[in-house]
Amino acid sequence: MNKSINIQDTFLNQLRKENIPATVYLTNGFQIRGIIKAFDNFTIVIDSDGRQQMVYKHAISTFTPQRSVSLMQDNATEE
């Protein structure tokens, strides 16, 4: 059966699983550098400088990972 790929969840899950540092750019211009610890449909938890911050996705403009992220996902496993 053909399953559509959710790029956003795949991208965030790879950042989380591989502990890839990323810079999160907010719509107000603020930047948060850290590790994605968790996410859901509306929020992301980021560990930045030893503190956890919960950020609403609607406030995020861009993610820039420190290295490339593989979007190829094993179809048998999800989050």
C-alpha positions in Angstrom: 0.0 0.0 0.0 1.3 3.5 -0.9 1.8 5.6 2.2 2.4 9.3 2.0 5.6 10.5 3.7 5.3 13.2 6.4 8.5 15.1 5.7 8.2 17.3 8.7 7.9 14.4 11.2 10.6 12.4 9.4 13.0 15.4 9.5 12.3 16.2 13.2 12.5 12.6 14.2 15.9 12.2 12.6 17.1 15.3 14.4 15.8 13.9 17.7 17.0 10.3 17.3 20.5 11.2 16.1 20.9 14.1 18.6 21.8 16.4 15.7 22.3 20.0 16.9 20.2 22.5 15.0 19.4 26.2 14.9 15.7 27.0 15.1 14.8 30.4 13.6 11.7 31.9 15.0 9.4 34.3 13.1 10.3 37.1 15.5 14.0 36.8 14.4 15.1 35.0 17.6 17.4 31.9 17.2 17.6 28.9 19.4 20.5 26.5 19.1 20.1 23.0 20.6 18.9 19.4 20.4 15.3 18.5 19.6 14.1 16.3 22.5 10.4 15.8 21.6 7.7 17.1 19.3 4.0 16.7 18.5 1.6 18.4 16.1 1.9 21.8 17.8 5.1 22.1 19.8 8.8 21.2 19.9 10.9 20.7 23.0 14.5 21.9 22.5 17.4 21.4 24.9 19.5 24.6 24.6 22.4 25.4 26.9 21.2 22.9 29.5 17.6 24.3 29.6 14.5 22.9 28.0 12.3 25.2 26.0 8.9 24.4 24.5 8.3 26.3 21.3 5.0 26.4 19.4 5.5 25.3 15.7 3.5 28.3 14.4 6.3 30.5 15.8 9.1 28.7 13.9 10.3 29.9 10.5 13.2 27.6 9.7 15.4 24.7 11.0 19.1 24.5 10.1 20.7 21.2 11.2 24.4 21.2 11.8 24.8 18.4 9.3 22.6 16.8 6.6 19.6 14.7 7.6 18.6 11.6 5.8 14.9 11.6 4.9 14.9 8.0 3.9 12.8 6.2 6.5 12.5 2.5 7.3 8.8 1.9 6.4 8.6 -0.7 9.2 9.4 1.7 12.0 7.9 5.0 12.8 8.7 7.3 15.7 
